[in-house]
């Protein structure tokens, strides 16, 4: 007799306890500006995949790169603790 164990895996794969927690959803919400900036940067790169980048493309990539970096810095500034451990001055 063969036991079918994959049916149980398929049934429990989408169980309620597998949903993201409120803390995880809050973390995603905090990181959303970084995610969107990264998507814009990828879009700028994708545009130049099948052609030689023009000066306008290069400016678009530079702007998107600066926005992505600014979003990451803003996220770090919001989540960084006020004092760092180790006593560095």
HUZI-V516002 format. One line per field, one symbol per residue. phi: phi as a letter, one per 40 degrees, with the letter a starting at -180 (. if undefined). A space follows every 10 residues. Layout:
BEGIN
phi=???
END
This chain:
BEGIN
phi=.ccbcccccc cccbcccccc cccccccccc cdcccccccc ccccccdccb accccccccc cccccccccc cccccccccc ccbcchgcb
END
